[in-house]
Amino acid sequence: MTISSSSRADLLSDMLLELVEILRDRQGDTWAAIIRAASGKSATIAINDTRIHIQAESGQELHLKISTADLDLDNAFESTGEALSDVMFGRESLDKSVASGKIFIRASFSNLLKIRSVVASVLTDSSTEPRLQSLWERFENSW
């Protein structure tokens, strides 16, 4: 069964919103790191052939607006579903995936360090948060 590009964009949007809700609900250090890294910023992400644009409002609630990415916008994040799953499940580190070109992140060095910190915190939280584990499994099975 082939999933259409718009369906994949909806799936990716729904999963990102669910991720944010889980982390907002947990609060703590991971949520604080996400606020510092994403508040007031926007990015276009591409996973396989699916591209979406995310705008994060400033503030402690970090409301996201997700839309179809304009063709003229550069991707700030590019990955395959497989490479992303490998990081989610600890089969490969984010650092190794970026160094090998499996994952591409366009950001300043300061923002790269923030992204790395957020990913490490989320993955650490995954070991004790069944909702995150379930989300990763659904992503891997759906993508």
C-alpha positions in Angstrom: 0.0 0.0 0.0 1.4 3.4 -1.0 0.6 6.4 1.2 0.1 9.7 -0.6 2.4 12.6 0.1 -0.4 14.7 1.6 -1.4 11.7 3.9 2.3 11.4 5.0 2.4 15.2 5.7 -0.7 14.8 7.8 0.8 11.8 9.6 4.0 13.6 10.3 2.2 16.8 11.5 0.0 14.7 13.8 3.0 12.9 15.2 4.9 16.1 15.8 2.0 17.6 17.6 1.6 14.5 19.7 5.3 14.6 20.6 5.0 18.2 21.7 1.9 17.4 23.8 3.7 14.5 25.5 6.7 16.6 26.3 4.6 19.6 27.4 2.7 17.3 29.8 5.9 16.0 31.3 7.4 19.5 31.7 10.9 19.3 33.3 14.3 19.8 31.8 13.4 18.4 28.4 10.5 20.8 28.0 12.7 23.7 29.1 15.3 22.7 26.5 12.7 22.6 23.8 11.4 26.1 24.7 14.9 27.5 24.5 15.6 25.8 21.2 12.4 26.3 19.3 10.5 29.3 20.7 9.8 31.8 18.0 11.5 29.9 15.3 10.5 28.1 12.1 11.9 25.3 10.0 11.1 23.2 7.0 11.7 19.5 7.5 11.8 16.7 5.0 11.5 13.1 5.7 11.8 11.0 2.6 9.6 12.9 0.1 7.4 14.6 2.7 8.0 18.2 3.5 6.3 20.4 6.1 6.9 23.8 7.5 6.7 24.3 11.3 6.3 27.7 13.0 6.7 27.7 16.8 5.2 30.6 18.7 7.2 32.2 21.5 6.3 31.4 25.0 6.1 28.6 27.5 3.2 26.8 25.7 5.1 26.5 22.4 2.1 26.3 20.1 3.0 25.0 16.7 1.6 25.9 13.3 2.3 23.2 10.7 1.7 23.7 7.0 2.8 22.4 3.6 6.3 23.6 2.9 6.6 26.1 0.1 8.9 24.9 -2.7 11.2 27.9 -2.4 12.0 27.2 1.2 15.3 25.4 2.0 15.0 22.3 4.3 16.4 22.9 7.8 16.2 19.2 8.5 16.4 16.2 6.1 16.3 12.5 6.8 14.9 9.2 5.7 12.3 7.5 7.9 14.8 4.7 8.5 17.6 7.0 9.7 15.3 8.8 12.0 14.0 5.5 13.4 17.6 4.4 14.0 18.2 7.4 16.2 14.9 7.1 18.0 15.6 3.4 18.9 19.3 4.0 19.8 20.6 1.9 16.9 22.7 5.0 15.8 23.5 8.2 17.5 22.4 11.6 16.1 26.0 12.6 15.9 26.9 9.6 13.7 23.8 10.1 11.5 24.7 13.7 10.9 28.4 13.0 10.3 27.6 10.2 7.8 25.1 12.4 5.9 22.0 10.2 6.8 20.5 13.2 8.6 21.1 16.8 7.5 20.5 19.8 9.8 21.0 23.4 8.6 21.6 25.6 11.7 24.1 27.8 13.4 26.6 26.0 15.7 24.7 27.3 18.8 21.4 26.0 17.5 23.0 22.6 16.6 24.1 22.3 20.2 20.6 23.1 21.4 19.1 20.5 19.0 21.6 17.9 20.1 20.7 18.6 23.7 16.9 18.3 23.0 17.3 15.0 21.1 19.5 13.6 23.9 16.9 14.6 26.5 13.9 13.3 24.5 15.7 9.9 24.0 16.6 9.7 27.7 12.9 10.4 28.5 11.9 7.7 26.1 13.3 5.0 28.4 10.7 5.8 31.1 7.8 7.3 29.1 5.6 4.7 27.4 3.8 7.4 25.3 7.1 8.2 23.6 8.0 4.6 23.1 4.5 4.1 21.5 5.0 7.1 19.3 8.4 5.9 18.0 6.9 2.4 17.3 4.0 4.0 15.3 6.5 6.1 13.4 8.7 3.2 12.5 5.7 1.1 11.5 4.0 3.9 9.5 7.0 5.4 7.7 
